[in-house]
Amino acid sequence: MMMKKNEVVWYSQHTRQAPIAILLIIFSIIKSLIRTWWPFILILIFQSNFLSPERAKILVGIVTTLVVIFSIWRYYRFYFFIEGDKLHVNSGVFTRVKLDIPFDRIQTISFEQNLIHQIFHVARLKIDTAGSSKEEFEFTALEIDKAKELRQFILARRGHQVIPNTKEEDSSRLMLNLEIGDLLRVGISQNHFRTTGIILAFLLGLRDRISDSLGAKYVDQFDSVAEQLMDNVLVYGLGLFIVILILSFFGTLVYTILRYYNLKLWKSKDGYRLESGLLNIREQAVRDQKIQIIRWVSNPIRDLFRIVQLRFYQASSSSGSSKTSMTVPGVPREHLKIILERYFSRPVDTLVNNSHKIHHSFFIRRFIYLSLIPSLFFLALTFLSQQLGWLALSLTWLVVIGIFQFYLQRKWRYYINSDSLLTKYGVFERMNRALLLRKVQGVQIRQSPYQRRKALSTLLLHTASGDIKIPYIQLEQALRIKNFVLYKVETSRYKWM
């Protein structure tokens, strides 16, 4: 950013956040208290004779007053400034924390705006640095113009370059813009069975938490419904599953629209920038140099719409962390081709040479553990409960899961070339991972007792954003790949990040 001599800018002085940060801090503390102490709160409401209406008002008043005082104190104890090539942050209420962050340690700077942020034209600024397992810190609320100016200045100084004071969009090109129709297609193509499983797990966990907090009498109705499901698993259990699946479908559609509303993917000379969201606007950025792995996922419905779900994994000390990875749903295949060719600097068709399969022992082991053993368990329940429903479930599980594991092994492929690795696996939902070999930081060969007997192994390639695994390949082949990858890393003239 161009500055005249002796010009003083706001970020070179001690600067606090926007005053609305006090309200946002209050909301954050209250949410944290409810999330942590909600079983205790339920006990006070339903089981405790201590909490009369008058005492409840007094308790709420005391807690609210303390939260407000703590939030104001926390606000005034937080300030930051820039000096040289470092961002200095002072924070802490009872314990003072002074943080000095060199610009070259900063990995990503992202924005987030919920409804309150949008109303008051402020943004939450999240800064991730190398060597931390979470955001080093965040600004709860900073004026949006100041937030953009601060990010622009830090990124320019981090790259040892001077950039003009212009809007960031001027140097970027809009690559993708998803409208409501596009988002509906994205929502329809999501994995609704996975969402259904998450809902079922949540309901079972919620039952246990309520039972532990309030006692058995508050979950008798829940257990009564569960007994009916066990007595007739084919009718009631399957019916409940279908109802939850339908709710998951419409819930996923709503979530997709809210999460990715007005999605825009910008392509710049050094990376990509993503903006999306309705109630909570997020802005993320990835740099070409920081991208370690590119993953794209397809399924039959996405194939029909000719789209994929794309995810960039950036270098981070927290493997696969959502804060340093960026997901773009509904990417047309022609755009995917452009992105891959930019990452590999060569045509996409050359990536699928030298195809390799994995060993059939992969199917045998998974069939035993995931298909045969559960099927025998359901068969045992048939004799114990004298319910034919469990027998039908046992046979269905054995056949369906067995066929799934067979095709999973048949479709597993990996492609290794002079400078890249690509893996493909999955039956209905097909996962693709692409990696430049020079990004690899370590190679590991693992062997279970079964694999040692068969001279097989599992190959792990470690990167700064996660691992790529190739299971059940010949040990000799794994050693060749390991030596080749390490050679490419050591002889590469390019920086890994």
ABEGO torsion letter per residue (X at the ends): XBBBBGBBBAAABBBBBBAAAAAAAAAAAAAAAAAAAAAAAAAAAAABAABBAAAAAAAAAAAAAAAAAAAAAAAAABBBBBBEABBBBBBEAABBBBBBBBAAABABBBBBBBAAAAAAGBBBBBBBBBGBABBABBBABBBAAAAAAAAAAAAAAAAGBBBBBBBAAAABBBABBBBAAAAAAAAAABBAAAAAAAAAAAAAAAAAAAAAAAEAAAAAAAAAAAAAAAABAAAAAAAAAAAAAAAAAAAAAAAAAAAABGBBBBBBAAEBBBBBEAABBBBBBBBAAABABBBBBBBAAAAAAGBBBBBBBBBBABBGBAAABBBBBGBBAAAAAAAAAAAAGBBAAAAABGBBBBBAAAAAAAAAAAAAAAAAAAAAAAAAAGBAAAAAAAAAAAAAAAAAAAAAAAABBBBBBAABBBBBBEAABBBBBBBBAAABABBBBBBBAAAAAAGBBBBBBBBAAEBBBBBGBBAAAAAAAAAAAAAAAAABABBAX
